[in-house]
């Protein structure tokens, strides 16, 4: 028998739905926006911009795969989500702190942007690692 506030067993909990939306929508949209704004700078700034664009698009594909694993409650969902948030946060911090990727930010704003990125990705990493709503693999600690 289900309790009154519990979601049905075939539907993920609200926190997992938010995780799926973050993985399936936010990451690919932000990667597409970064690719569209950075594409014109490849001729001026060279290969580092192209590398960041390719990395962001690769992480977006991995985020989509991770969201599918989370929605199926697959045992690989947890390591995939940790990988996505780690890689995406790292690439975005590199793009924010170097002159490789074009931005309209003032140099004084960079520490605030990095702090916001660390808080966002740190919160998601903490949730993914600590949640009991995702199944654990047998070789996870």
LODREN-212027 format. One record per residue (C-alpha): residue number from 1; residue in three letters; x, y, z. Coordinates in steps of 0.001 Angstrom, whole numbers, plus 524288, in hexadecimal, padded with zeros to 5 digits. Example, Ala and Ser with C-alpha at 12.3 -4.5 7.8 and 13.67 -1.06 7.14 Angstrom:
node i->1, aa->ALA, east->8300C, north->7EE6C, up->81E78
node i->2, aa->SER, east->83566, north->7FBDC, up->81BE4
//
This chain:
node i->1, aa->UNK, east->80000, north->80000, up->80000
node i->2, aa->UNK, east->80514, north->80D74, up->7FC7C
node i->3, aa->UNK, east->8058A, north->81875, up->80635
node i->4, aa->UNK, east->7FE12, north->824E5, up->80323
node i->5, aa->UNK, east->8097A, north->82D77, up->7FEB7
node i->6, aa->UNK, east->811C2, north->8231E, up->7F7F2
node i->7, aa->UNK, east->812F9, north->8235E, up->7E91E
node i->8, aa->UNK, east->80E57, north->81759, up->7E1D7
node i->9, aa->UNK, east->81932, north->80D3A, up->7E04B
node i->10, aa->UNK, east->819DC, north->80EC5, up->7D183
node i->11, aa->UNK, east->81BC5, north->81D9A, up->7D21F
node i->12, aa->UNK, east->82859, north->823C0, up->7D6EE
node i->13, aa->UNK, east->82805, north->82CAB, up->7E2C9
node i->14, aa->UNK, east->827CB, north->83B68, up->7E0EC
node i->15, aa->UNK, east->83628, north->83CB8, up->7E415
node i->16, aa->UNK, east->8398D, north->832EC, up->7D969
node i->17, aa->UNK, east->8309E, north->839FE, up->7CFDD
node i->18, aa->UNK, east->83832, north->84680, up->7D2BF
node i->19, aa->UNK, east->844E9, north->83F14, up->7D096
node i->20, aa->UNK, east->83FC6, north->839CE, up->7C3A0
node i->21, aa->UNK, east->83BCD, north->84790, up->7BF59
node i->22, aa->UNK, east->8493E, north->84CD5, up->7C311
node i->23, aa->UNK, east->84FF9, north->84212, up->7BB69
node i->24, aa->UNK, east->846D0, north->84141, up->7AFCC
node i->25, aa->UNK, east->843CE, north->84FB8, up->7AE02
node i->26, aa->UNK, east->84D1F, north->858EF, up->7B4F2
node i->27, aa->UNK, east->85A0D, north->852B9, up->7B107
node i->28, aa->UNK, east->856D6, north->85127, up->7A26E
node i->29, aa->UNK, east->850C0, north->85EC1, up->7A171
node i->30, aa->UNK, east->85C6A, north->86525, up->7A802
node i->31, aa->UNK, east->865B6, north->85D82, up->79F42
node i->32, aa->UNK, east->85E35, north->861B0, up->79322
node i->33, aa->UNK, east->85E45, north->86FE8, up->7976A
node i->34, aa->UNK, east->86CD8, north->86F59, up->79A25
node i->35, aa->UNK, east->86F5B, north->868DE, up->78D03
node i->36, aa->UNK, east->8675D, north->872E1, up->7859C
node i->37, aa->UNK, east->86DE0, north->87E65, up->78C56
node i->38, aa->UNK, east->87B98, north->878B5, up->78BAF
node i->39, aa->UNK, east->87B4C, north->873B2, up->77DCC
node i->40, aa->UNK, east->87E62, north->88116, up->77813
node i->41, aa->UNK, east->88A55, north->88270, up->780CC
node i->42, aa->UNK, east->89115, north->8763F, up->77B97
node i->43, aa->UNK, east->8975A, north->87E22, up->770AF
node i->44, aa->UNK, east->89C70, north->88852, up->77A22
node i->45, aa->UNK, east->8A00F, north->88082, up->78644
node i->46, aa->UNK, east->8A387, north->873B8, up->77FAD
node i->47, aa->UNK, east->8A2C6, north->86599, up->783D3
node i->48, aa->UNK, east->8A043, north->86781, up->7927F
node i->49, aa->UNK, east->892A0, north->86CA8, up->78F77
node i->50, aa->UNK, east->88FED, north->860F7, up->786BC
node i->51, aa->UNK, east->894A5, north->857A3, up->7915A
node i->52, aa->UNK, east->88BB0, north->85DCC, up->79B81
node i->53, aa->UNK, east->88022, north->85D52, up->7921E
node i->54, aa->UNK, east->88292, north->84EF3, up->78F1A
node i->55, aa->UNK, east->88419, north->84BC5, up->79D96
node i->56, aa->UNK, east->87778, north->852D3, up->7A112
node i->57, aa->UNK, east->87002, north->84BE9, up->79641
node i->58, aa->UNK, east->875BB, north->83ECB, up->79A7F
node i->59, aa->UNK, east->87192, north->84147, up->7A883
node i->60, aa->UNK, east->863FC, north->844E8, up->7A393
node i->61, aa->UNK, east->862DF, north->837BF, up->79CC4
node i->62, aa->UNK, east->867A7, north->830EE, up->7A90A
node i->63, aa->UNK, east->85DAD, north->838BC, up->7B0F7
node i->64, aa->UNK, east->852CD, north->833CA, up->7A82F
node i->65, aa->UNK, east->8576C, north->825C9, up->7AA14
node i->66, aa->UNK, east->85857, north->82804, up->7B8BC
node i->67, aa->UNK, east->84A7B, north->82D81, up->7B93F
node i->68, aa->UNK, east->84584, north->82175, up->7B240
node i->69, aa->UNK, east->84C84, north->818CF, up->7BC1F
node i->70, aa->UNK, east->846CB, north->82099, up->7C772
node i->71, aa->UNK, east->8390A, north->81F8A, up->7C1F3
node i->72, aa->UNK, east->83AAD, north->810C4, up->7C090
node i->73, aa->UNK, east->840F3, north->81005, up->7CE18
node i->74, aa->UNK, east->84C4A, north->808E0, up->7C80B
node i->75, aa->UNK, east->857C4, north->8059E, up->7D113
node i->76, aa->UNK, east->860C0, north->80D60, up->7C80D
node i->77, aa->UNK, east->858F6, north->819E9, up->7CA52
node i->78, aa->UNK, east->860B8, north->81E36, up->7D62F
node i->79, aa->UNK, east->86E6F, north->81D27, up->7D02E
node i->80, aa->UNK, east->869A2, north->8231E, up->7C373
node i->81, aa->UNK, east->8639B, north->82EC8, up->7CA7C
node i->82, aa->UNK, east->86FE0, north->830BD, up->7D2A6
node i->83, aa->UNK, east->87804, north->83078, up->7C63A
node i->84, aa->UNK, east->86F16, north->83A23, up->7BF4F
node i->85, aa->UNK, east->86ED4, north->843FF, up->7CA51
node i->86, aa->UNK, east->87D7F, north->842C2, up->7CCBB
node i->87, aa->UNK, east->8811B, north->84474, up->7BE6F
node i->88, aa->UNK, east->8775A, north->84F3F, up->7BBD9
node i->89, aa->UNK, east->87B75, north->856EF, up->7C7CB
node i->90, aa->UNK, east->889CD, north->8556C, up->7C472
node i->91, aa->UNK, east->88805, north->859BD, up->7B658
node i->92, aa->UNK, east->87FC4, north->86563, up->7BA50
node i->93, aa->UNK, east->8897E, north->869C2, up->7C4B2
node i->94, aa->UNK, east->89490, north->8689F, up->7BABE
node i->95, aa->UNK, east->88CA8, north->87081, up->7B0F5
node i->96, aa->UNK, east->8899D, north->87AD8, up->7BB3A
node i->97, aa->UNK, east->8975B, north->87C5F, up->7C092
node i->98, aa->UNK, east->89F4D, north->87C4A, up->7B404
node i->99, aa->UNK, east->89F12, north->88524, up->7A83D
node i->100, aa->UNK, east->89CC4, north->87990, up->79F42
node i->101, aa->UNK, east->88E1A, north->87AFF, up->79E70
node i->102, aa->UNK, east->8879A, north->88805, up->79B2F
node i->103, aa->UNK, east->87F34, north->88E7F, up->7A586
node i->104, aa->UNK, east->879F7, north->89BF0, up->7A889
node i->105, aa->UNK, east->87D2D, north->89B1F, up->7B6FC
node i->106, aa->UNK, east->88550, north->8A502, up->7BE22
node i->107, aa->UNK, east->891A8, north->89F5A, up->7C45A
node i->108, aa->UNK, east->88C41, north->8A2CD, up->7D1C4
node i->109, aa->UNK, east->8807C, north->899F7, up->7CF54
node i->110, aa->UNK, east->88869, north->88D98, up->7CCEC
node i->111, aa->UNK, east->8897B, north->889B6, up->7DB5B
node i->112, aa->UNK, east->87ABA, north->88B28, up->7DCCC
node i->113, aa->UNK, east->8784B, north->882E0, up->7D0BC
node i->114, aa->UNK, east->881B1, north->8786A, up->7D580
node i->115, aa->UNK, east->87B60, north->87876, up->7E2FB
node i->116, aa->UNK, east->86DE8, north->876EE, up->7DCDA
node i->117, aa->UNK, east->872AA, north->86BBB, up->7D443
node i->118, aa->UNK, east->87916, north->864D7, up->7DFC1
node i->119, aa->UNK, east->86CB3, north->86659, up->7E7EE
node i->120, aa->UNK, east->863CF, north->86167, up->7DCFB
node i->121, aa->UNK, east->86BE5, north->8559F, up->7D931
node i->122, aa->UNK, east->86FEB, north->852E2, up->7E732
node i->123, aa->UNK, east->861AE, north->85265, up->7EB54
node i->124, aa->UNK, east->85E39, north->848F0, up->7E060
node i->125, aa->UNK, east->86A0F, north->84070, up->7E32B
node i->126, aa->UNK, east->86690, north->83FF6, up->7F196
node i->127, aa->UNK, east->85893, north->83C3E, up->7EE67
node i->128, aa->UNK, east->85C6B, north->831A1, up->7E4BD
node i->129, aa->UNK, east->86673, north->82BA4, up->7EDD9
node i->130, aa->UNK, east->85DE4, north->82BFA, up->7FA00
node i->131, aa->UNK, east->85053, north->828E4, up->7F49C
node i->132, aa->UNK, east->84A0D, north->81BF1, up->7F7BC
node i->133, aa->UNK, east->84089, north->81D2F, up->7EC63
node i->134, aa->UNK, east->84A7B, north->8185F, up->7E274
node i->135, aa->UNK, east->84E9F, north->80A28, up->7E2E3
node i->136, aa->UNK, east->85CB9, north->8076D, up->7E640
node i->137, aa->UNK, east->8656D, north->7FE85, up->7DE5C
node i->138, aa->UNK, east->86B60, north->7F306, up->7E560
node i->139, aa->UNK, east->87911, north->7F891, up->7E422
node i->140, aa->UNK, east->87562, north->8060B, up->7E9B3
node i->141, aa->UNK, east->87A39, north->80926, up->7F74E
//
